[in-house]
């Protein structure tokens, strides 16, 4: 249950970070967003490592674990985050969200094939519900769209014209990166524990920050970074702090729970980002009545993924066929050496 709760916290904070960066890229660039949001989270990781005993855990990582964690950080925090921010700038958060659902499929396939994790009926149900919930919230109804902008404000709001080709290409690339990274982390963190998860996140963040630092050595990119305005910098800083907390929760969850549980719960960020979008970008996001239904469906799915089959069997007097069905498992055979 702790792993599921940490995954939920990660989803909520990641959604707020997404809404924050959406606000920032309205006037700033994508590289500015990544270059500011990455290093600002490192002090929080260092503080968490001091409190949790993360530095001794870091010393216990072997070369294989360090390489996998660094690769996960580069793929997720640098490359996939850049693609996510660029897609968000091009087409907005709501259009990016359904494409990024593919990351869940990639993660689960790799977790079963490489990590030997098992699927159960309860997890299959949870996965279906978690995917269906955010999908239901996308595409607001006409009444909500009409109410999104009041008549008095309509003339003062610039119409947003999505760049569909650029947005969908980079949304798909971000989905691939977000889908691969949890499996890399799961392969690296073979010893479980919260301190190990925080230490793993620290390694990944350092690797990604170094890569972005190299990109800023290019004169044109450095000049672009220096031209950032104060408003964008503020939102990028907020996003960096919040997404740092999100990734800390994520790494702790992956250190104590299966990837096939953590990754689907993280999909709840698709729902929460719509709530935070209403708070930070009210004139660029439209909300319909389906939002409540989608949220409830997703939360039921998260509970199904977090619940233990053994706990349910001990609480409910179920018939033998039902017990046999609930205890069925399917496990991949291509386990990573």
Beta strands, then each sheet from edge to edge (+ up, - down):
strand 1: 118-120
strand 2: 329-331
sheet 1: 1+ 2-
end
